[in-house]
Each structure stands twice: as structure tokens, then as C-alpha cells.
Amino acid sequence: MIKKIIKKIFFSIKKRNSYSKYLIKNKEILIRKLNEECMELITEIYKNKKKKIINELCDLLYHLIIVIIKYKIKYKEIKKKINKPN
């Protein structure tokens, strides 16, 4: 199920709306947005508000996928790292 959600987000971003393009071209802004979304997610986790946690998680996922696109990270690279024991 999660894989479907991520795929859907990924392909919608791949169409590259203007905001996505803007983030891809502006590393500093992308970094700021990642930081902001992480902090918002942490805040909602602390407050224990599931609905808001989901909203912030989706925002962070969006920005993480922008990073994947910007740096041309392949699925197999991520999968390899996830499956690799520490």
C-alpha cells in the first residue's frame, strides 16, 4: 500500500509542476523546506495528532521525492541500502 502511495506521488511530481521545478533548481530552498517539514512532523508527533501527522508526513514525503528526482537516485539504489544490514 505504501509503495502505491509513493509511486503516485513520484509520478505526479515527475510531471514537474512549477513548484516542483522550482525546488529542483533551488537547493537552498529545498533544504529549508525539508527542514521545515521535518520540524512540523516532529511537532505533530509530539502532540500525538494522527491526522496532522499524516498531513505532515505527506508533505515531507513530497520533498524527499524531490530530492530523489533532483539527484537522479534510482529505486534499486534505495532498495539496496534498505536491504543492506548495518
C-alpha positions, 0 to 999 in steps of 0.5 A: 500500500505504501509503495502505491502511495509513493509511486503516485506521488513520484509520478505526479511530481515527475510531471514537474509542476512549477513548484516542483521545478522550482525546488529542483533548481533551488537547493537552498530552498529545498533544504529549508523546506525539508527542514521545515517539514521535518520540524512540523512532523516532529511537532505533530508527533509530539502532540500525538495528532494522527491526522496532522501527522499524516498531513505532515508526513505527506508533505515531507514525503513530497520533498524527499521525492524531490530530492530523489528526482533532483539527484537522479537516485534510482529505486534499486539504489534505495532498495539496496541500502534498505536491504543492506544490514548495518 
